[in-house]
Amino acid sequence: MGPPSPQSTHYPILILAFGNDPNWSLRIGLKGPERLDRLGYPPIPLEPAEVTHDAGADSWTYHAKDSATGAVVTVHLSREACTDAGTDTLTATPPPSGKYTFRVSVDHAQIGSLKGCARIATELFPKINNQPDQEEDDAKKKPPVPVSTVTNFKPPVAVAYLNSAGSVIFKRGQVARVVPAKHATSISISPDGKKLLFQNVESVGNGQGVQSTINEYEFDTNTSKELLRGEVQFPYWSPDGTRIAYVKTPHTSSGWEIWVFPDGSPGSASLAYSGLLTFFLHGWADSHTFLATDDHNLYWIGDDGIIKQTISIKELCGNAPFSVFPPQRFAPNPINPDLLLVEARLESAPPGSPVDLPEGTMGGFFLYEIRSKRRVLLSATSLNASAPEWSRDGFQIFFTGRDSSRHSATYRIFWDGIGLQKYLSGTGLVIGQ
């Protein structure tokens, strides 16, 4: 038996638990814990299990499982006055005294312990009626359709992608322009959505091989210009739009280098980092930190040349089904640096999934929480997914998906894994604003 509540003879209609530092909330419904929310993270759906009533005390222990990872979750609820939760942000009418009916603790095997207060919230339950009706009986005959909790997302304003002919399309609002570039790679849009960087690889005459150039295209004037030429690649705008980073691969150096120059001044580029023999630059983690990988590790490298953090790729991927082969994509969430988006390969594709031929592997991406090491596969098994890209609001992920008929397009999905839909027919989408 759970704690008594109005109009319920079994469990509470709905209990809301919440806490601060960090900010979190938990829903306990008719069968037990249903969902754990944390500020800056996607919600965690929970699978309720058994409930135990502590003998001789007004306290209960709810057991559940993290639906995505299988981690054990335990919720201890006791009926006692509680004022530790700060403000109740879950409803517009919290108790004026700030006192709540229950004290609660939540233990997640990966995330850790959370403490706070809880209250019975029958007024928020959409339908309090213990008598089944025809509508409820019909709903039981088919599985419920998942509904995303994301409601305040914003569509991208400035994007670039490749059309079916391989041309770069730069789009702002409803206006789209074809960028005058051949074989453009490493596309990056300025945070204000007005300029685009890209790398071109050109053949050099007299048997000299190939040479790279880094170019800039300006949307308003519909013009492009060359910024750098030589052994240069991977140009990226900084998050504040004031600087551009790129990789130089000089033959005389013991390793590749990261160089940086202020926007508009490529001639004043300066060396920011040198040390790793070979690496791939994945952009900026913040305005003073680069994100890079070699064959074994993921690095956060400061613009002062100091490596701030290292995570082994083996640790990041854990056990099967994930495996990562650089230079695939690694991207921190724009609103939460602890949340990392990782492009990966599934070592064993689900039956019927589209796979790459002749390798026979399937691409996808997962979310990785750096502190808790919690990882959740987000990409749909109905698509061979690659090149995931965060929206600037941090709630949406855009990626290239190829279906079983080998047709590719750009799709969008929310960070909670719900709301998959086709976005446009192009591929390789990048977002600037």
Buried (B, 14 or more C-beta within 10 A) or exposed (E): EBBEBEEBEEBBBBBBBBBBEEBBBBBBBBBBBBBBBBEEBBBBBBBBBEBEEEEEEEBBBBBBBBBBBEBBBBBBBBBEEBEBBBEBEBEEEBEEEBEBBBBBBBBBBBBEEBBBBBBBBBEEBEEEEEEEEEEEEEEEEEEEEEEBBBEEBEEBBBBBBBBEEEBBBBBBEEEBBEBEBEEBBBBBBBBEBBBBBBBBEEEEEEEEEEBBBBBBBBBEEEEBEEBBEEBBBBBBBBBEBEBBBBBBBEEEEEBBBBBBBEBEEBEEBEEBBBBBEEBBBBBBBBEBBBBBBBEEBBBBBBBEEEBEBEBEBEEBBEEEBBEBEBEBBBBBBBBBBEBBBBBBBBEEBEEEBBBBEEEEBBBBBBBBBBEBBBBBBBBBBBBBBBBBBBBBBBBBBBBBBBBEEEEBBBBBBBBBBBBBEEBBEBBBBBBBB
